[in-house]
Amino acid sequence: MTDLIKDFVNWFCSPSIFVTAGIIVFFLTYSIRKIMVNSWFNLGLMVAMLLFALVSCLDENFRKIMTKPDNIPIAGLMFLSVFFMWFGMKQAFENDLRKEKGEEVYEGRPEEKSKVFTWPDLVYIELIVMVALTALLIVWSVIVKAPLEQPAHPSKSPNPAKAPWYFLGLQEMLVYFDPWLAGVVFPSLIILGLMAIPFIDRNPKGSGYYTFKERAFAIVSFNFGWIVLWVTLILIGTFLRGPNWNFFGPYEYWDVHKMPPLANVNLSEMVFAGLLGRKPPDSILMREFFGFLAIAVYYLILPPILAATVLKGVYQRAGFLRYSFTVFLFLTMLALPIKMYLRWLFNLKYIVAIPEYFFNI
């Protein structure tokens, strides 16, 4: 029975199923937020996660990965992400209910604005938190050994060679995109998009108080990029990527000799060799025509369709320029899970592959 449960968990943590389940749970959270914001529900969820982790530590392979000094903060990241998402949604839900009743939001009540002062209220709280965190770091440093290894040597590389946890998302993106995209373009667009938020989002609602109904699109879009994409990539890179950067289940032994069969192909090869049964043309433009067409449809045809349908309200409020910039960032963000699924399900490596000029998408 125990082996059956372990096999099921290992199967469930395969990347396509794991990410799909995460996306479903993410949108389900907002659909049934009335239940999700319940304190007892969240407490039960946290306790269930903790019990699962503790019981799973009885397995040697799971324990080695979970208790590795580098990975302990990432395990804490899962609990903190769940807690703060619940905490923010709880306050937003309460404020939405208050506004429906015609009452003032919690943060806007006169008694809330007049009772809190920087001194002594805020300074005392910061002092207490600073002392508590200092004590926690001291205990942590005594109990858990520092994750220091031997000096780097060119003849002995670690397997797997992993970046620090805050770069694991980028390292995972390198599996699906060329370095110029995953290491330069996408991080730059993330920074640019965050900087542009005050200019492209001029909705004054939700300023200074928690709300969901008044900022649903902005909240869901941001949390999808943060929770579903970035945090998920960190979890995959930390717990599910093993030797040779292969996928391993939580209870699976990290065998360095595991060599799963891979047959990564480009879109041009799938079209010409697979569908048409002929050799791809020598001309780069002819060979990659379908790839360029797919990208043109995605970035040029899809935005007007969205503006006339599901994002009609966003287009009317934002105008042409701000809508165009917003939907470009939005579609670029969605390009990551789309490319991940194409790789997992169809072994698609590149949509546009021009190795002659080191240009691959």
Secondary structure as UniProt FT lines:
FT   HELIX           2..12
FT   HELIX           15..31
FT   HELIX           33..36
FT   HELIX           39..56
FT   TURN            57..58
FT   HELIX           60..66
FT   TURN            69..71
FT   HELIX           72..100
FT   TURN            101..102
FT   HELIX           106..108
FT   HELIX           110..115
FT   HELIX           118..122
FT   HELIX           123..143
FT   TURN            154..155
FT   HELIX           165..167
FT   HELIX           168..173
FT   TURN            174..176
FT   HELIX           180..185
FT   HELIX           186..200
FT   TURN            205..208
FT   HELIX           213..215
FT   HELIX           216..223
FT   HELIX           224..231
FT   HELIX           232..235
FT   HELIX           236..240
FT   HELIX           243..245
FT   TURN            250..251
FT   TURN            256..257
FT   HELIX           267..269
FT   HELIX           270..275
FT   HELIX           284..287
FT   HELIX           289..296
FT   HELIX           297..301
FT   HELIX           302..308
FT   TURN            309..311
FT   HELIX           312..346
FT   STRAND          353..354
FT   HELIX           355..357
FT   STRAND          359..360
//
